[in-house]
Amino acid sequence: MGASPCSVTMNENRGVNANFKLIPPPPLPVLTTSAGTGGTVSPSGSNTYALGSVVVVTQAANSGYTFTSWSGHCSGSGACSVTMNAGRKVTASFGLIPDVEHDLTTAASPIAGGAVSPSGTNSYADGTSVTVTATANSGYEFSSWSGDCFGSGSCSVTMNADRNVTANFTLNPLAGKIVFRSTATTSSALEIYVIDPDGSNQVRLTNNTFTDANPIWSTDGSKVGFNSIRGGNEDVWVMNADGSNQVNLTNNASFDSSAAWSPDGAR
C-alpha cells in the first residue's frame, strides 16, 4: 500500500496491482498589460500564452500625448518583448505633449515714425497666421517691411518658427498738405504754396517776379513739379517739397508745360 516499493514473500500465490492517476498540466503563464493615461497597449488586459512563447507588446499614444517608457517586465522606451516562462506584467506610460509656441517680434523704424500692430514680442501657437499692420505718425509715411515680411503691401506671417517683422517709415514733413498756385502775396505773378487741409500753415515755396504755376506732388510727396517762365519761356521745373533745390528740367526755347510723374514716382 502507499507509494513505497512493493516487496512480496512468495509463500503462496500473490497478486499485485499498480494504480496511477492523471497529473494535470501546469497552468499557462499569464501576461497582464496596462496603459497609463494617454495611450493604449496591445495585447491589453490579461492573456494566457504557451509556456516559453515570446510575446511582443506594442503601445500607441493618444492625440496630444507621447509615449515615455515601459515598466514591469519591459523597461526603457524601445521595443518590448517578453518570454512567457512565468507570469509577466508590463505597463506603458505616456506624457502630455506641451503646446508648441513661437514668438513674433515686431518693431517700427524709426520708433518716431509710426506704430506696428501687434507690437513688441507675442507668442502664438504653431501654425497660426498673424497679420501685421503699420500706421504712420504725423509727418511720416510707411515705406516698406523688412524681416519676415517684405515690400510695401500687406504683411501676414505663419508662425511655424520665431518671426521678426519691422515696419519702416520715412520722414515726410509735408505729408497731407495741399500744393497750389496763388497771387496771395504778390500783385500779379503766380507763386506756389503749400497749406494744411484745414487752411492753416500756408507756406510760400517759390519767390520771384515770374509766374510759377501748375504744381504737382511727386508720388512719394518729396518733390513738386511745376511750370515757370523765369527762364524767358515756359519750362518744366522741379523742387524739393520744402521749396529748396529748384531745377529747370526742360531748359530750351520750346514751350514746355503740364508736368506729370510716372506711376512709380521715379521720374
Secondary structure in CASP SS format (residue, H / E / C, confidence):
PFRMAT SS
TARGET T0000
AUTHOR 0000-0000-0000
METHOD secondary structure of the structure
MODEL  1
M C 1.00
G C 1.00
A C 1.00
S C 1.00
P C 1.00
C C 1.00
S C 1.00
V C 1.00
T C 1.00
M C 1.00
N C 1.00
E C 1.00
N C 1.00
R C 1.00
G C 1.00
V C 1.00
N C 1.00
A C 1.00
N C 1.00
F C 1.00
K C 1.00
L C 1.00
I C 1.00
P C 1.00
P C 1.00
P C 1.00
P C 1.00
L C 1.00
P C 1.00
V E 1.00
L E 1.00
T E 1.00
T E 1.00
S E 1.00
A E 1.00
G C 1.00
T C 1.00
G C 1.00
G E 1.00
T E 1.00
V E 1.00
S E 1.00
P C 1.00
S C 1.00
G E 1.00
S E 1.00
N E 1.00
T E 1.00
Y C 1.00
A C 1.00
L C 1.00
G C 1.00
S C 1.00
V E 1.00
V E 1.00
V E 1.00
V E 1.00
T E 1.00
Q E 1.00
A E 1.00
A E 1.00
N C 1.00
S C 1.00
G C 1.00
Y E 1.00
T E 1.00
F E 1.00
T E 1.00
S E 1.00
W E 1.00
S E 1.00
G E 1.00
H C 1.00
C C 1.00
S C 1.00
G E 1.00
S C 1.00
G C 1.00
A C 1.00
C E 1.00
S E 1.00
V E 1.00
T E 1.00
M C 1.00
N C 1.00
A C 1.00
G C 1.00
R E 1.00
K E 1.00
V E 1.00
T E 1.00
A E 1.00
S E 1.00
F E 1.00
G E 1.00
L E 1.00
I C 1.00
P C 1.00
D C 1.00
V C 1.00
E E 1.00
H E 1.00
D E 1.00
L E 1.00
T E 1.00
T E 1.00
A E 1.00
A E 1.00
S E 1.00
P C 1.00
I H 1.00
A H 1.00
G H 1.00
G E 1.00
A E 1.00
V E 1.00
S E 1.00
P C 1.00
S C 1.00
G E 1.00
T E 1.00
N E 1.00
S E 1.00
Y E 1.00
A E 1.00
D C 1.00
G C 1.00
T E 1.00
S E 1.00
V E 1.00
T E 1.00
V E 1.00
T E 1.00
A E 1.00
T E 1.00
A E 1.00
N C 1.00
S C 1.00
G C 1.00
Y E 1.00
E E 1.00
F E 1.00
S E 1.00
S E 1.00
W E 1.00
S E 1.00
G E 1.00
D C 1.00
C C 1.00
F C 1.00
G E 1.00
S C 1.00
G C 1.00
S C 1.00
C E 1.00
S E 1.00
V E 1.00
T E 1.00
M E 1.00
N C 1.00
A C 1.00
D C 1.00
R E 1.00
N E 1.00
V E 1.00
T E 1.00
A E 1.00
N E 1.00
F E 1.00
T E 1.00
L E 1.00
N C 1.00
P C 1.00
L C 1.00
A C 1.00
G C 1.00
K C 1.00
I E 1.00
V E 1.00
F E 1.00
R E 1.00
S E 1.00
T C 1.00
A C 1.00
T C 1.00
T C 1.00
S C 1.00
S C 1.00
A C 1.00
L C 1.00
E E 1.00
I E 1.00
Y E 1.00
V E 1.00
I E 1.00
D C 1.00
P C 1.00
D C 1.00
G C 1.00
S C 1.00
N C 1.00
Q C 1.00
V E 1.00
R E 1.00
L C 1.00
T C 1.00
N C 1.00
N C 1.00
T C 1.00
F C 1.00
T C 1.00
D E 1.00
A E 1.00
N E 1.00
P E 1.00
I E 1.00
W E 1.00
S C 1.00
T C 1.00
D C 1.00
G C 1.00
S C 1.00
K E 1.00
V E 1.00
G E 1.00
F E 1.00
N E 1.00
S E 1.00
I C 1.00
R C 1.00
G C 1.00
G C 1.00
N C 1.00
E C 1.00
D E 1.00
V E 1.00
W E 1.00
V E 1.00
M E 1.00
N E 1.00
A C 1.00
D C 1.00
G C 1.00
S C 1.00
N C 1.00
Q C 1.00
V E 1.00
N E 1.00
L C 1.00
T C 1.00
N C 1.00
N C 1.00
A C 1.00
S C 1.00
F C 1.00
D C 1.00
S C 1.00
S C 1.00
A C 1.00
A C 1.00
W C 1.00
S C 1.00
P C 1.00
D C 1.00
G C 1.00
A C 1.00
R C 1.00
END
